[in-house]
Amino acid sequence: MANAVEPVIKIADLRMKYGDKDVLKGVDLEVYPGQIIGYIGPNGAGKSTTVKIMLGLVEGYSGEVRIFGENPKDGGIDYKRRIGYVPEIAEIYDTLTAREYLSFIGELYGMPAAAAESKARRLMNLFGLENVFNSRIATFSKGMRQKVLIMSALLHNPDVLFLDEPLSGLDANSVMVVKEMLALLAAQGKTIFYSSHIMEVVEKISSRIVLLDGGRIVADGSFEQLKERSHEGSLEEIFNQLTGFNEHHEIAEQLVSIVQEV
């Protein structure tokens, strides 16, 4: 991709092994400001490993990785201040109140305590959680906890957001709000790296879709470009065609037949 702007993320020939298993087999990727990247692939394709490498959480890989020009292997933390992250499965300090947790996260990113608390309170209000600002997170539903995680990733105004199944557990209204918010952030030059198994959402929000399969990128382009290449209608159908999975009808029929056995 030719672009006069420097990439926010640059990955070249990224390879990673777990034991004897090759998880990443030479991934090349450049991501630019203002892009919403839908990073998709089957389970075990290497999506989470790629993200954890970029976040500096996984070592032992080969190849080049640069985030804002910095190498995660160097151990620097400056680039991490510019990143927000919502993991698929998060350990959250649920003995803390939402106020305590969000203020703590804000301070970790260098925000003054009072500013972090004020911003957290206003975000909580807009997410419809003003009545539980001082309640322990242990009492929250899955959707409420997910909103707190999203707020914790946004609190310090990051330049890049890594989101792994961020809409999990959210009600329909909140899903609409988050999708619209991501579009507005991208329009302001923020970069969104979005990973999900919900193809309909990825199709609608992504400006660019990267499909990882077997440790390699097998497709990279807008939804329209992928659709033109595969001659399929929906992203789900494109996904199935490019990953070679076309047994879903047969497997579903067999599952139903087993369920209906007397």
C-alpha positions as CSV (number, residue, x, y, z in Angstrom):
1,M,0.0,0.0,0.0
2,A,1.5,3.3,-1.1
3,N,1.0,6.0,1.4
4,A,2.8,9.3,2.1
5,V,1.9,9.1,5.8
6,E,4.1,7.0,8.0
7,P,2.4,3.8,9.2
8,V,1.3,3.6,12.8
9,I,1.9,-0.1,12.8
10,K,4.5,-1.8,10.6
11,I,5.0,-5.6,10.6
12,A,7.4,-7.4,8.3
13,D,7.9,-11.2,8.0
14,L,6.5,-11.8,11.5
15,R,7.0,-15.4,12.6
16,M,6.1,-17.1,15.9
17,K,6.3,-20.7,17.1
18,Y,4.7,-22.3,20.2
19,G,6.7,-25.5,20.6
20,D,6.7,-27.2,17.3
21,K,3.7,-25.3,16.0
22,D,4.1,-22.4,13.6
23,V,1.5,-19.9,14.7
24,L,2.6,-17.0,12.5
25,K,4.3,-17.8,9.2
26,G,5.5,-14.5,7.8
27,V,2.9,-11.8,8.3
28,D,3.4,-8.5,6.5
29,L,1.2,-5.6,7.5
30,E,1.2,-1.8,7.5
31,V,-1.6,0.2,9.2
32,Y,-2.2,3.9,8.9
33,P,-3.9,6.6,10.9
34,G,-7.7,6.8,10.6
35,Q,-8.1,3.1,9.5
36,I,-10.5,0.7,11.1
37,I,-8.9,-2.7,10.6
38,G,-11.1,-5.7,10.9
39,Y,-8.6,-8.4,11.8
40,I,-10.4,-11.7,11.4
41,G,-9.6,-15.4,11.0
42,P,-10.6,-18.9,12.4
43,N,-9.7,-19.8,16.0
44,G,-6.0,-20.6,16.2
45,A,-5.1,-18.5,13.1
46,G,-2.8,-16.3,15.1
47,K,-4.9,-13.1,15.6
48,S,-4.4,-12.8,19.4
49,T,-0.7,-13.7,19.1
50,T,-0.2,-10.8,16.6
51,V,-1.9,-8.3,18.9
52,K,-0.1,-9.5,22.0
53,I,3.2,-9.1,20.2
54,M,2.4,-5.6,19.2
55,L,1.4,-4.8,22.8
56,G,4.8,-6.2,24.0
57,L,3.1,-9.1,25.9
58,V,4.7,-11.9,23.9
59,E,8.3,-12.5,23.1
60,G,10.2,-15.1,21.1
61,Y,9.1,-14.0,17.7
62,S,11.2,-13.2,14.6
63,G,10.7,-10.4,12.1
64,E,10.2,-6.7,12.4
65,V,7.5,-5.0,14.5
66,R,7.2,-1.3,14.8
67,I,4.5,0.7,16.7
68,F,4.9,4.4,16.2
69,G,8.4,3.6,15.0
70,E,9.3,1.8,18.3
71,N,10.3,-1.8,18.6
72,P,8.4,-3.6,21.4
73,K,11.5,-5.7,22.0
74,D,13.4,-2.6,23.2
75,G,11.2,-2.6,26.3
76,G,10.2,1.0,26.0
77,I,6.8,2.1,27.4
78,D,6.3,5.5,25.7
79,Y,4.4,3.9,22.8
80,K,2.2,2.0,25.2
81,R,0.9,5.3,26.6
82,R,-0.6,5.9,23.1
83,I,-2.4,2.5,23.1
84,G,-5.8,1.4,24.4
85,Y,-6.6,-2.3,24.7
86,V,-9.8,-4.3,25.3
87,P,-8.9,-8.0,25.5
88,E,-11.4,-10.7,24.8
89,I,-11.0,-12.1,28.3
90,A,-9.9,-9.5,30.9
91,E,-8.8,-9.8,34.5
92,I,-10.5,-6.9,36.1
93,Y,-10.1,-5.9,39.7
94,D,-13.7,-6.5,40.7
95,T,-13.2,-5.8,44.4
96,L,-12.7,-2.1,43.4
97,T,-15.6,0.3,42.6
98,A,-15.9,1.6,39.0
99,R,-14.6,4.9,40.3
100,E,-11.6,3.4,41.9
101,Y,-10.8,1.1,39.0
102,L,-11.1,3.8,36.2
103,S,-9.2,6.3,38.3
104,F,-6.4,3.8,38.9
105,I,-6.2,3.0,35.1
106,G,-6.1,6.7,34.3
107,E,-3.2,7.3,36.7
108,L,-1.3,4.3,35.3
109,Y,-1.4,6.2,32.0
110,G,-0.1,9.4,33.6
111,M,-3.4,11.2,34.2
112,P,-3.8,13.3,37.3
113,A,-6.1,11.5,39.7
114,A,-8.8,14.2,39.8
115,A,-8.8,14.5,35.9
116,A,-9.1,10.7,35.6
117,E,-12.0,10.5,38.1
118,S,-13.8,13.4,36.4
119,K,-13.5,11.9,33.0
120,A,-14.5,8.5,34.2
121,R,-17.6,9.9,35.9
122,R,-18.7,11.6,32.6
123,L,-18.0,8.5,30.6
124,M,-20.0,6.4,33.0
125,N,-22.9,8.8,32.8
126,L,-23.0,8.6,29.0
127,F,-22.9,4.8,29.2
128,G,-25.9,4.8,31.5
129,L,-23.9,3.7,34.5
130,E,-24.1,6.9,36.6
131,N,-25.9,5.1,39.5
132,V,-23.1,2.5,40.0
133,F,-20.1,4.7,39.8
134,N,-19.3,3.9,43.4
135,S,-20.5,0.3,43.3
136,R,-18.1,-2.7,43.3
137,I,-17.4,-4.2,39.9
138,A,-18.1,-7.6,41.4
139,T,-21.8,-6.7,41.4
140,F,-21.8,-5.7,37.7
141,S,-23.4,-7.7,34.8
142,K,-21.2,-8.9,31.9
143,G,-22.4,-6.0,29.8
144,M,-21.7,-3.4,32.5
145,R,-18.2,-4.9,33.0
146,Q,-17.6,-4.7,29.3
147,K,-18.5,-1.0,29.3
148,V,-16.0,-0.4,32.1
149,L,-13.3,-2.2,30.0
150,I,-14.1,0.0,27.0
151,M,-14.0,3.1,29.1
152,S,-10.6,2.1,30.6
153,A,-9.2,1.7,27.1
154,L,-10.4,5.1,26.1
155,L,-9.8,7.2,29.2
156,H,-6.3,8.4,28.3
157,N,-7.3,9.3,24.7
158,P,-5.1,6.8,22.9
159,D,-4.0,7.0,19.2
160,V,-4.5,3.3,18.6
161,L,-7.2,1.1,20.0
162,F,-6.8,-2.7,20.0
163,L,-10.3,-4.2,20.5
164,D,-10.8,-8.0,20.8
165,E,-14.6,-8.8,20.8
166,P,-15.4,-5.4,22.3
167,L,-19.2,-5.7,21.9
168,S,-19.5,-8.9,23.9
169,G,-22.4,-8.7,26.3
170,L,-23.5,-5.2,25.3
171,D,-27.2,-4.4,24.7
172,A,-28.3,-3.3,21.2
173,N,-28.3,0.5,22.1
174,S,-24.8,0.3,23.5
175,V,-23.6,-1.6,20.4
176,M,-24.9,1.3,18.2
177,V,-23.2,3.9,20.4
178,V,-19.8,2.1,20.3
179,K,-19.9,1.5,16.6
180,E,-20.7,5.2,16.0
181,M,-18.0,6.3,18.4
182,L,-15.4,4.1,16.6
183,A,-16.3,5.8,13.3
184,L,-15.9,9.2,14.9
185,L,-12.6,8.3,16.4
186,A,-11.3,7.0,13.1
187,A,-12.4,10.2,11.4
188,Q,-10.3,12.1,13.9
189,G,-7.2,10.1,12.8
190,K,-7.3,7.4,15.5
191,T,-6.4,3.9,14.4
192,I,-8.8,1.0,15.4
193,F,-7.5,-2.6,15.3
194,Y,-10.7,-4.6,15.6
195,S,-10.9,-8.4,16.1
196,S,-14.2,-10.2,16.2
197,H,-16.0,-13.3,15.1
198,I,-19.2,-11.3,14.4
199,M,-18.7,-10.9,10.7
200,E,-21.7,-8.6,10.3
201,V,-20.2,-6.0,12.6
202,V,-16.7,-6.3,11.1
203,E,-18.3,-5.8,7.6
204,K,-20.1,-2.7,8.6
205,I,-17.5,-0.8,10.7
206,S,-14.2,-1.7,8.9
207,S,-12.5,0.5,6.3
208,R,-10.1,-2.4,5.7
209,I,-10.4,-6.1,6.4
210,V,-7.4,-8.4,7.0
211,L,-8.1,-12.1,7.0
212,L,-5.5,-14.3,8.7
213,D,-5.6,-18.1,8.1
214,G,-3.0,-20.7,9.1
215,G,-0.6,-18.0,10.2
216,R,-0.7,-16.0,7.0
217,I,-2.6,-13.1,5.6
218,V,-4.9,-14.5,2.8
219,A,-6.9,-11.4,2.1
220,D,-6.4,-7.6,2.7
221,G,-8.7,-4.9,1.4
222,S,-12.0,-3.2,1.8
223,F,-15.2,-5.2,2.0
224,E,-16.0,-4.3,-1.6
225,Q,-12.5,-5.4,-2.8
226,L,-12.9,-8.8,-0.9
227,K,-16.4,-9.2,-2.3
228,E,-15.2,-8.5,-5.9
229,R,-12.3,-11.0,-5.5
230,S,-14.4,-13.9,-4.1
231,H,-17.7,-13.2,-5.8
232,E,-19.6,-13.8,-2.5
233,G,-22.3,-11.6,-0.9
234,S,-21.5,-11.3,2.8
235,L,-18.3,-11.2,4.8
236,E,-19.3,-14.5,6.4
237,E,-19.5,-16.1,3.0
238,I,-16.2,-14.6,1.9
239,F,-14.6,-15.8,5.1
240,N,-15.9,-19.3,4.6
241,Q,-14.7,-19.4,1.0
242,L,-11.2,-18.0,1.6
243,T,-10.6,-20.2,4.6
244,G,-11.9,-23.3,2.8
245,F,-14.7,-23.9,5.3
246,N,-17.9,-25.0,3.5
247,E,-19.2,-27.9,5.6
248,H,-21.3,-25.7,7.9
249,H,-24.6,-27.0,6.5
250,E,-23.6,-30.6,6.8
251,I,-22.2,-30.3,10.3
252,A,-25.3,-28.4,11.5
253,E,-27.6,-31.1,10.0
254,Q,-25.6,-33.8,11.9
255,L,-25.7,-31.8,15.1
256,V,-29.5,-31.5,14.8
257,S,-29.9,-35.2,14.1
258,I,-27.9,-36.1,17.2
259,V,-29.9,-33.7,19.3
260,Q,-33.2,-35.2,18.1
261,E,-32.2,-38.8,18.8
262,V,-34.6,-40.5,21.3
